[in-house]
Amino acid sequence: MYRERAVVGIRGAVVWQSVAGGSAPTRVLPDGCLDLLWSSRAGLLVAGPDRAAHLSVSAPGECWIGLRLPPGVGPAVFGVPADELRDLRVPLAELWGRAAGELTARVDAAREVPGRDPAAPVAAVLEAVAVARLRAGGGPDPLGARVAARLAAGATVAATAAEVGLGARALHRRSQALFGYGPKTLARILRMRRALDLARRGSPLAEVAARAGYADQAHLTREVKELAGVPPTHLLPYPRP
């Protein structure tokens, strides 16, 4: 069971909830995002930006609640460059120290509200702390949203660099800190997600490849397999031609 909703106060962020139905790993696709996570088994964690699919293993019935921050926003909330968290899942205490313990106490208190599903109050706590930290730090670096939006729309790295007024090396350096990897990797990840969204809405894969900017369907398949670990047909609700 999985559900999500938009977060008030952080544009593009979502809060999500998942309850593991079995012991089979869940394939989490890369998206350029950082997540603040709470697990009924593991407590508070931070999920860094992945370069390839992450296989998450949960105990049956384990509840996960997460706050997914859009590309470029996570570093302003967590207080560290995104590339320091690349491909990692780390306890929040390693980043926030005592503040993580205080947040754990708030989460535990929220879970104990009688007569209520604990998911909603826990999600509210995660949202509140993220919004507060973002405001206290002056908000996210606006470059992150600009770069991510241009790359998501299919702009080349060179065109994106020119539009934001940076040279190639400067854009790469800033992207490492904001997203966890360079703009070329982010562009590949965002293009894959755009392609999968099109496919899930019913477009044939050959058409998806053309609309998303791949050379052909074979190119799409290679890229998805490299980033997701499986061909695109394995990620769709039913096989596509």
Disulfide bonds with the S-S distance in Angstrom:
none
